[in-house]
């Protein structure tokens, strides 16, 4: 490696440590997550493959339709990566947006040896193209499972502004493993959707503390829905991705059977709990009510002590 | 058609399919002599944790001891929208059901979805859209997202949305719109025998390769998806 390149790599590593994953754009996340200068984009914004449907609603288009897909290196090894841009249409899945991820996963399935990182940041289906978006999600779920069956590791990283909602939550559930930060929310129905349909007594979407402890990263980690919890930095997610790539094993029927047991046990153990704090207390955490205030390092050691993971059961 | 009508027409030789609080489970011997697993959601029931875990359990149990196709009958609400469901990780339960169906389909248990009523959002992803072939019955009324919610988000009036819905299938509710997208492969005729139509489908079952995007292009509902996916795939393969 030449001196200027090394300098660039060092600068990039420093930036990754100080850059909030939550605040960063999809492109910045990809740039800082991967080895410096290694990313090559497929069907990038210069191709101007915009959504054919947004103009029906007089809505602005984006040249990448809110997702960046391509290939790079992580600690020297090749990876495919897809990153959703939560600031465009809430990172929602439309026809073009979804098709890019489907194509990437189909290639990974054929190659078999290159893992896929999905940086989720999505509210779910893009309502203006709801049918196309819903079907795109179904195709992605199928493509994830076909890739995993072929031996591909598919890792989800969740810590963006828009969280991982709706069909995004279902795709996340298909991944080999997930890393999550505190602001990384995972759910199907969002807080506003539950409140609109069931009333404020069921779920008060303006109670942010309730939202975080019901859907946020800490709860998902303690529940065993996510395998690794990380501080909100791009470097943290890079380290988490590397850790998970080292841990994930092959997919097969045994994993699905183990997941059936894991989820059945969860319902049996916590099915009558009314709040996340009740679940954490039932898991044996003393002063469960203080969990939301714990700094990342203390939370990580607590979560590791509880030891719930879904790695071999998803 | 009611669930009983559908089951009677599908399985004239009898079946043991039961509807337990909206969760469908049982089996039927097809005219070919093959036994099919029958699961699903009835009575416009919301698919929550409790429904999803039962359905995935039926699929996984069947994988261990049976052969034959898997039929998934769908007349559901959307996913159950509640604090309890989200607190306990509904996304994992719905994914797990979809994964079980996809796994079965990839391992010699072809899956057929039969949409005979309503369905929406996460419930449709976990059931009908996780099968190899989704069949529509006349009168089925899927709505990925309902127009009132859409009006709220898009800040357009219902009248404006209904007007736009006439010119594009891409967001409007309805079976024919999902068919144009490539999601619903074929719509059966409820005047004829469903058993005959099932036989025809099973005799001409496409392979497990997902071609819904190509079908959507052929039917003019999704003009870009297949091409974009193919281009990304090619570039990714060439990048090695």
Interface residues (C-beta under 8 A of the other chain):
Chain A: X40 X42 X43 X49 X52 X53 X56 X57 X69 X71 X80 X95 X96 X98 X99 X100 X102 X103 X104 X106 X107 X108 X110 X111 X125 X127 X128 X129 X130 X131 X132 X133 X134 X135 X136 X137 X138 X139 X141 X142 X143 X145 X146 X149 X166 X167 X169 X170 X171 X172 X173 X174 X186 X187 X188 X189 X193 X194 X196 X197 X198 X202 X203 X214 X215 X219 X220 X223 X225 X253 X256 X257 X259 X260 X263 X264 X266 X267 X270 X271 X273 X274 X275 X276 X279 X310 X314
Chain B: X49 X50 X53 X56 X57 X60 X63 X79 X81 X82 X83 X84 X85 X86 X87 X88 X89 X90 X91 X92 X93 X94 X95 X96 X98 X99 X100 X102 X103 X106 X107 X121 X122 X124 X125 X126 X129 X130 X144 X145 X149 X150 X152 X153 X154 X156 X164 X167 X168 X169 X170 X171 X172 X177 X178 X181 X182 X183 X210 X212 X213 X216 X221 X222 X223 X224 X225 X226 X227 X228 X229 X230 X231 X232 X233 X234 X235 X236 X237 X239 X240
